[in-house]
Amino acid sequence: MKIRLTFNFETCLQREIHAHQIAYLIKMIEAPDNLL
């Protein structure tokens, strides 16, 4: 059970990171001047 909970947590964490990466890419595409 502990292994399963750890796996679920890692999966959620990876999804969160992936979502942040997508949001960052969208910001980069919509407003590239803000990153300079």
PDB file with one MODEL, atoms N, CA, C and O in Angstrom:
MODEL        1
ATOM      1  N   MET A   1       0.837  -1.203   0.000  1.00  0.00           N
ATOM      2  CA  MET A   1       0.000   0.000   0.000  1.00  0.00           C
ATOM      3  C   MET A   1       0.872   1.254   0.000  1.00  0.00           C
ATOM      4  O   MET A   1       0.567   2.238  -0.674  1.00  0.00           O
ATOM      5  N   LYS A   2       1.945   1.202   0.754  1.00  0.00           N
ATOM      6  CA  LYS A   2       2.836   2.358   0.829  1.00  0.00           C
ATOM      7  C   LYS A   2       3.472   2.637  -0.535  1.00  0.00           C
ATOM      8  O   LYS A   2       3.625   3.790  -0.936  1.00  0.00           O
ATOM      9  N   ILE A   3       3.837   1.567  -1.237  1.00  0.00           N
ATOM     10  CA  ILE A   3       4.455   1.729  -2.557  1.00  0.00           C
ATOM     11  C   ILE A   3       3.442   2.351  -3.522  1.00  0.00           C
ATOM     12  O   ILE A   3       3.790   3.198  -4.344  1.00  0.00           O
ATOM     13  N   ARG A   4       2.207   1.923  -3.411  1.00  0.00           N
ATOM     14  CA  ARG A   4       1.172   2.440  -4.307  1.00  0.00           C
ATOM     15  C   ARG A   4       0.930   3.928  -4.053  1.00  0.00           C
ATOM     16  O   ARG A   4       0.776   4.707  -4.993  1.00  0.00           O
ATOM     17  N   LEU A   5       0.899   4.314  -2.784  1.00  0.00           N
ATOM     18  CA  LEU A   5       0.696   5.726  -2.455  1.00  0.00           C
ATOM     19  C   LEU A   5       1.853   6.569  -2.969  1.00  0.00           C
ATOM     20  O   LEU A   5       1.657   7.676  -3.472  1.00  0.00           O
ATOM     21  N   THR A   6       3.061   6.033  -2.838  1.00  0.00           N
ATOM     22  CA  THR A   6       4.237   6.754  -3.321  1.00  0.00           C
ATOM     23  C   THR A   6       4.158   6.912  -4.834  1.00  0.00           C
ATOM     24  O   THR A   6       4.476   7.974  -5.369  1.00  0.00           O
ATOM     25  N   PHE A   7       3.736   5.860  -5.519  1.00  0.00           N
ATOM     26  CA  PHE A   7       3.628   5.907  -6.973  1.00  0.00           C
ATOM     27  C   PHE A   7       2.591   6.949  -7.390  1.00  0.00           C
ATOM     28  O   PHE A   7       2.815   7.717  -8.325  1.00  0.00           O
ATOM     29  N   ASN A   8       1.460   6.969  -6.695  1.00  0.00           N
ATOM     30  CA  ASN A   8       0.410   7.941  -7.015  1.00  0.00           C
ATOM     31  C   ASN A   8       0.899   9.364  -6.787  1.00  0.00           C
ATOM     32  O   ASN A   8       0.597  10.270  -7.563  1.00  0.00           O
ATOM     33  N   PHE A   9       1.655   9.546  -5.716  1.00  0.00           N
ATOM     34  CA  PHE A   9       2.175  10.877  -5.408  1.00  0.00           C
ATOM     35  C   PHE A   9       3.139  11.326  -6.497  1.00  0.00           C
ATOM     36  O   PHE A   9       3.091  12.474  -6.941  1.00  0.00           O
ATOM     37  N   GLU A  10       4.013  10.423  -6.927  1.00  0.00           N
ATOM     38  CA  GLU A  10       4.978  10.773  -7.973  1.00  0.00           C
ATOM     39  C   GLU A  10       4.262  11.082  -9.276  1.00  0.00           C
ATOM     40  O   GLU A  10       4.665  11.982 -10.013  1.00  0.00           O
ATOM     41  N   THR A  11       3.202  10.338  -9.562  1.00  0.00           N
ATOM     42  CA  THR A  11       2.438  10.578 -10.786  1.00  0.00           C
ATOM     43  C   THR A  11       1.784  11.957 -10.741  1.00  0.00           C
ATOM     44  O   THR A  11       1.800  12.690 -11.730  1.00  0.00           O
ATOM     45  N   CYS A  12       1.214  12.304  -9.600  1.00  0.00           N
ATOM     46  CA  CYS A  12       0.589  13.626  -9.446  1.00  0.00           C
ATOM     47  C   CYS A  12       1.639  14.717  -9.574  1.00  0.00           C
ATOM     48  O   CYS A  12       1.397  15.759 -10.182  1.00  0.00           O
ATOM     49  N   LEU A  13       2.806  14.467  -8.995  1.00  0.00           N
ATOM     50  CA  LEU A  13       3.877  15.461  -9.040  1.00  0.00           C
ATOM     51  C   LEU A  13       4.331  15.673 -10.479  1.00  0.00           C
ATOM     52  O   LEU A  13       4.562  16.805 -10.905  1.00  0.00           O
ATOM     53  N   GLN A  14       4.457  14.578 -11.227  1.00  0.00           N
ATOM     54  CA  GLN A  14       4.875  14.691 -12.626  1.00  0.00           C
ATOM     55  C   GLN A  14       3.825  15.441 -13.436  1.00  0.00           C
ATOM     56  O   GLN A  14       4.163  16.215 -14.331  1.00  0.00           O
ATOM     57  N   ARG A  15       2.562  15.216 -13.127  1.00  0.00           N
ATOM     58  CA  ARG A  15       1.492  15.919 -13.846  1.00  0.00           C
ATOM     59  C   ARG A  15       1.533  17.407 -13.534  1.00  0.00           C
ATOM     60  O   ARG A  15       1.310  18.241 -14.413  1.00  0.00           O
ATOM     61  N   GLU A  16       1.822  17.740 -12.264  1.00  0.00           N
ATOM     62  CA  GLU A  16       1.917  19.149 -11.873  1.00  0.00           C
ATOM     63  C   GLU A  16       3.062  19.824 -12.616  1.00  0.00           C
ATOM     64  O   GLU A  16       2.907  20.926 -13.144  1.00  0.00           O
ATOM     65  N   ILE A  17       4.219  19.151 -12.654  1.00  0.00           N
ATOM     66  CA  ILE A  17       5.387  19.706 -13.344  1.00  0.00           C
ATOM     67  C   ILE A  17       5.077  19.874 -14.828  1.00  0.00           C
ATOM     68  O   ILE A  17       5.432  20.887 -15.430  1.00  0.00           O
ATOM     69  N   HIS A  18       4.412  18.873 -15.418  1.00  0.00           N
ATOM     70  CA  HIS A  18       4.075  18.928 -16.835  1.00  0.00           C
ATOM     71  C   HIS A  18       3.127  20.096 -17.107  1.00  0.00           C
ATOM     72  O   HIS A  18       3.263  20.790 -18.114  1.00  0.00           O
ATOM     73  N   ALA A  19       2.171  20.307 -16.208  1.00  0.00           N
ATOM     74  CA  ALA A  19       1.216  21.406 -16.373  1.00  0.00           C
ATOM     75  C   ALA A  19       1.934  22.751 -16.307  1.00  0.00           C
ATOM     76  O   ALA A  19       1.623  23.671 -17.065  1.00  0.00           O
ATOM     77  N   HIS A  20       2.903  22.855 -15.385  1.00  0.00           N
ATOM     78  CA  HIS A  20       3.656  24.108 -15.268  1.00  0.00           C
ATOM     79  C   HIS A  20       4.495  24.341 -16.522  1.00  0.00           C
ATOM     80  O   HIS A  20       4.644  25.476 -16.974  1.00  0.00           O
ATOM     81  N   GLN A  21       5.043  23.261 -17.081  1.00  0.00           N
ATOM     82  CA  GLN A  21       5.849  23.392 -18.296  1.00  0.00           C
ATOM     83  C   GLN A  21       4.979  23.871 -19.448  1.00  0.00           C
ATOM     84  O   GLN A  21       5.403  24.716 -20.237  1.00  0.00           O
ATOM     85  N   ILE A  22       3.772  23.339 -19.550  1.00  0.00           N
ATOM     86  CA  ILE A  22       2.857  23.750 -20.622  1.00  0.00           C
ATOM     87  C   ILE A  22       2.476  25.216 -20.445  1.00  0.00           C
ATOM     88  O   ILE A  22       2.446  25.978 -21.411  1.00  0.00           O
ATOM     89  N   ALA A  23       2.186  25.607 -19.199  1.00  0.00           N
ATOM     90  CA  ALA A  23       1.819  27.001 -18.929  1.00  0.00           C
ATOM     91  C   ALA A  23       2.982  27.927 -19.281  1.00  0.00           C
ATOM     92  O   ALA A  23       2.780  29.017 -19.816  1.00  0.00           O
ATOM     93  N   TYR A  24       4.205  27.479 -18.974  1.00  0.00           N
ATOM     94  CA  TYR A  24       5.388  28.288 -19.278  1.00  0.00           C
ATOM     95  C   TYR A  24       5.555  28.437 -20.786  1.00  0.00           C
ATOM     96  O   TYR A  24       5.876  29.518 -21.280  1.00  0.00           O
ATOM     97  N   LEU A  25       5.334  27.339 -21.513  1.00  0.00           N
ATOM     98  CA  LEU A  25       5.456  27.399 -22.973  1.00  0.00           C
ATOM     99  C   LEU A  25       4.398  28.325 -23.561  1.00  0.00           C
ATOM    100  O   LEU A  25       4.675  29.076 -24.497  1.00  0.00           O
ATOM    101  N   ILE A  26       3.188  28.270 -23.012  1.00  0.00           N
ATOM    102  CA  ILE A  26       2.117  29.142 -23.504  1.00  0.00           C
ATOM    103  C   ILE A  26       2.486  30.604 -23.268  1.00  0.00           C
ATOM    104  O   ILE A  26       2.279  31.448 -24.140  1.00  0.00           O
ATOM    105  N   LYS A  27       3.029  30.902 -22.094  1.00  0.00           N
ATOM    106  CA  LYS A  27       3.450  32.276 -21.801  1.00  0.00           C
ATOM    107  C   LYS A  27       4.557  32.698 -22.762  1.00  0.00           C
ATOM    108  O   LYS A  27       4.592  33.840 -23.220  1.00  0.00           O
ATOM    109  N   MET A  28       5.455  31.769 -23.061  1.00  0.00           N
ATOM    110  CA  MET A  28       6.575  32.063 -23.943  1.00  0.00           C
ATOM    111  C   MET A  28       6.056  32.375 -25.356  1.00  0.00           C
ATOM    112  O   MET A  28       6.578  33.260 -26.034  1.00  0.00           O
ATOM    113  N   ILE A  29       5.032  31.645 -25.784  1.00  0.00           N
ATOM    114  CA  ILE A  29       4.490  31.850 -27.132  1.00  0.00           C
ATOM    115  C   ILE A  29       3.662  33.135 -27.191  1.00  0.00           C
ATOM    116  O   ILE A  29       3.755  33.898 -28.153  1.00  0.00           O
ATOM    117  N   GLU A  30       2.853  33.367 -26.156  1.00  0.00           N
ATOM    118  CA  GLU A  30       1.963  34.531 -26.169  1.00  0.00           C
ATOM    119  C   GLU A  30       2.707  35.839 -25.932  1.00  0.00           C
ATOM    120  O   GLU A  30       2.406  36.850 -26.565  1.00  0.00           O
ATOM    121  N   ALA A  31       3.686  35.821 -25.013  1.00  0.00           N
ATOM    122  CA  ALA A  31       4.398  37.057 -24.681  1.00  0.00           C
ATOM    123  C   ALA A  31       5.893  36.805 -24.520  1.00  0.00           C
ATOM    124  O   ALA A  31       6.395  36.787 -23.396  1.00  0.00           O
ATOM    125  N   PRO A  32       6.608  36.610 -25.618  1.00  0.00           N
ATOM    126  CA  PRO A  32       8.045  36.334 -25.545  1.00  0.00           C
ATOM    127  C   PRO A  32       8.849  37.522 -25.020  1.00  0.00           C
ATOM    128  O   PRO A  32       9.942  37.342 -24.481  1.00  0.00           O
ATOM    129  N   ASP A  33       8.321  38.718 -25.172  1.00  0.00           N
ATOM    130  CA  ASP A  33       9.056  39.908 -24.724  1.00  0.00           C
ATOM    131  C   ASP A  33       9.192  39.954 -23.202  1.00  0.00           C
ATOM    132  O   ASP A  33      10.130  40.553 -22.677  1.00  0.00           O
ATOM    133  N   ASN A  34       8.251  39.317 -22.495  1.00  0.00           N
ATOM    134  CA  ASN A  34       8.276  39.362 -21.031  1.00  0.00           C
ATOM    135  C   ASN A  34       9.412  38.529 -20.448  1.00  0.00           C
ATOM    136  O   ASN A  34       9.816  38.741 -19.304  1.00  0.00           O
ATOM    137  N   LEU A  35       9.929  37.583 -21.231  1.00  0.00           N
ATOM    138  CA  LEU A  35      10.983  36.713 -20.713  1.00  0.00           C
ATOM    139  C   LEU A  35      12.367  37.320 -20.891  1.00  0.00           C
ATOM    140  O   LEU A  35      13.337  36.847 -20.297  1.00  0.00           O
ATOM    141  N   LEU A  36      12.462  38.360 -21.701  1.00  0.00           N
ATOM    142  CA  LEU A  36      13.780  38.951 -21.953  1.00  0.00           C
ATOM    143  C   LEU A  36      14.217  39.872 -20.820  1.00  0.00           C
ATOM    144  O   LEU A  36      15.304  40.448 -20.878  1.00  0.00           O
TER     145      LEU A  36
ENDMDL
END
